[in-house]
Structures are given as structure tokens and as C-alpha cells.
């Protein structure tokens, strides 16, 4: 047995280093087969010599990461562990070439790297996962890259307007004003990657088009990159209609969270239906993102986890 002692370089951030419920320490222990103990501002690592060397390397990388970042995700720790074991990893994939050259956008987790790779290789990609996993943002980034490289002629951003029952006439303003609340997340992502003047010109010339899902009927879109966001709120009929808009030289990305369906009952989610019908068709990729792919504030992962678990109060009521 070998023992190594590592001083904590950021003792005030020990909770972030260890992870929620010590999840990062548990990952190191379970993966490398070592014991890790925190005492008096130091970490003591015990185990077989080779395992202690790898665990020490991972812990030092984690501390170095915290020196330049406000967060330390489980996926980053998994990446360090994979590298320590000599495994290939897709984390921190190559940057996506967007128009705004000052903006560097890259996949930050293995799941996100698989997602970007699927979009580039497949004509239709489904991305399923909770909020904060980059489903929309990365799809828009790859679309902007494809436009910049002249692989497509236009980008079409689509979203169901469920709250308005797909009837937007009662809202004030022109079409853009009516659908702006529903497409705002897509536009915010786009604005982060394209300079304001260029984005304005794109929209004026229909190089970038925004539309509610109901307005896609009867069209055929050639050489276009089409993104359907919040797809869990499309009905089965709407999903079929949307998928059949695809023309020559086009790509489609469909993203959604099957646990957050807002359709009025008894309507079935077109996203859930499409996943069951289309999963075996060649040229269609389905990427499942999880809470470990969440790259927003570290609390978002904890919030998602809390909503996945049954509240203690409900359990207590049942056991009375």
C-alpha cells in the first residue's frame, strides 16, 4: 500500500472540489480503487502505488481547473479520470466555426461532443435531454458554421407556440412581434454567434428565418438548416408535417425534453412518437443528453436532480 498527501490549493472551495454529496471523491474512489481522506487542509490518498499516482494526478488537475473556472462538473472529472487511465475522450471537442470570431464555442462534455458529431454526420438529429445541456445552443452554432462555410443557404428556426394554441392572431404586432416570445431562446443563441448588423441583414433577406411550427405547412426547404426547438410540444401530426418539409441538401435538428410536455390532454407528444417510429432509420441520429451534460450554473444539475427525486414530504405522507 502507498500513501500520498496533497495540500489543498483552494481550501475555501473544498465543497466545489469534492462535488455535491462528495460525488467527485466517490468517482475517484470507485474508478481508481483508492481511499481519499480530507484532514487539516490536506488530502490523503491511499491504495496501490499506480492507482495513487493516477488519483494524485486527477486531484491536482481538478485543483488546477478550479484556479481558472467557477465550476467543476462531473463530466470534467470523468474526463480527467479517463485520461489518467489512458482512455480516449471526446470532451472539449474542436471549436465550432461561428461568424463572431471573438466567440469560442466548443462541446464541453462527452455527450455534447457526440451531439455535435451526430449533427455533422446525419441529415436528421434528435437531441433529448433536460434544460441546460446545450441542445439549442449547439444546434444553432453548427447551423451558423454550415452557413459560414456555404454548406447551406439559409437557417430556419422553428418552435411550437403551445401556450397560444398555435393561434397568434390575438397578440399585438406583426409576425415577428407575435412569435418573438416563443423564439427568443433561439434568437438569443444566434445573437451570441453573429454580429448584430450581419444578423439584421440575414433576417431582412430571409437568410435566417423564424417561424412558428404551424406556419411550416405546405413548404419544401432545400439547402436549409432547420432547427425545431421544444419539440416535445409538437403533436404527432405536426411532427410528421415538419419532418416532411425537408428538401434536397437540408439538415434537420429536433431538440426537446420528453419529461416537459405542455400539450393539453389527450394530445400525444410528436417527439415521443417520432423517437419510437424513426430510431432504426439510417441517416437519423438520436442523442440522449443527461444531467451530467448540463453546463449552466452548478446549481442547475442539483435542481434537475431534486425534481427527478420524489419529495420527502410525499414519501412521508404515503408511509403514515
Secondary structure, DSSP 8 states (H G I E B T S, - for coil): -EEEEEE-S-GGGHHHHH-GGGHHHHHHHHHH--EEEEETTEEEEEE-HHHHHHHHHHHHHHHHHHTT-S---HHHHHHHHHHHTT----SS---B--S-TT--B---SHHHHHHHHHHHH-SEEEEE--TTSSHHHHHHHHHHHHHHTTS-SEEEEEE--GGGTT--TTSSSSHHHHHHHHHHHHHHHHHTTS-HHHHHHHHHTTSEEEEEGGGGTT--B-SEEEEEESGGGSBHHHHHHHHTTB-TT-EEEEEE-TT-----TT--BHHHHHHHHHTTSTTEEEEE--GGG--S-HHHHHHHHHHHS--HHHHHHHH-
